[in-house]
C-alpha cells in the first residue's frame, strides 16, 4: 500500500505538546472538517468520537484510535488492513494536553503562549489561544471550555474544525485494533 498523499501533510501540522494532565471522560461525537489547500482534495471531512478517555478519528483514508490513559493507539488504513502504533504526539491536534484549562504549560514555547479571547463556537464556550510550535510557527487553537478538546486550530494554511458536537454512547469495539490487520514495518512509520 502506498502512503496516502494527505498523511505527510497532516502529521507535520500536529501540535507537538508533551505531558497530558487530564483525560477527557465525556462521551460525544462531532464532525471534522480539515482544509489543506495544497492537497487534492483540499477539504477532508470525517467524524470524531470520544468515550471514557478513548478517541476515534475517522478521516479517510485513515482511522486513528487512541487510549489516553495508556498513551497508546493506532493509525489504521482500513482499505489495506494495515496500521502502525502511535502515541500522544500524533493525537495532540484533537486532544491538546491541558493543565487547569490551558495548553500553555505544555506548549513547546511557553513564553509565547497566551490566551487571546473567549468565544462562542456553535453555542459552546471556547477559548482562543495563540502560541508558537517547535518550529517557531504561529499556531491558533480554540479549546472547548467544558470538554477541553480542540474545536478548531489553524497553522500555516491548514485549518481543522470540530462541529456538531453532541453526546453519544459507543461500542467498545470502536476503540480496538481490529483483528486481521498487519503492522507496517517500523522503518515506514519512523518517517512520521
HELIX and SHEET records of a PDB file:
HELIX    1   1 UNK A    7  UNK A   13  1                                   7    
HELIX    2   2 UNK A   68  UNK A   70  5                                   3    
HELIX    3   3 UNK A   88  UNK A   91  5                                   4    
HELIX    4   4 UNK A  104  UNK A  106  5                                   3    
HELIX    5   5 UNK A  110  UNK A  112  5                                   3    
HELIX    6   6 UNK A  172  UNK A  175  5                                   4    
HELIX    7   7 UNK A  186  UNK A  189  1                                   4    
SHEET    1   A12 UNK A 114  UNK A 121  0                                        
SHEET    2   A12 UNK A 124  UNK A 132 -1                                        
SHEET    3   A12 UNK A 138  UNK A 144 -1                                        
SHEET    4   A12 UNK A 150  UNK A 155 -1                                        
SHEET    5   A12 UNK A 158  UNK A 167 -1                                        
SHEET    6   A12 UNK A  28  UNK A  36 -1                                        
SHEET    7   A12 UNK A  43  UNK A  51 -1                                        
SHEET    8   A12 UNK A  54  UNK A  59 -1                                        
SHEET    9   A12 UNK A  62  UNK A  67 -1                                        
SHEET   10   A12 UNK A  72  UNK A  77 -1                                        
SHEET   11   A12 UNK A  82  UNK A  86 -1                                        
SHEET   12   A12 UNK A 182  UNK A 183  1                                        
END                                                                             
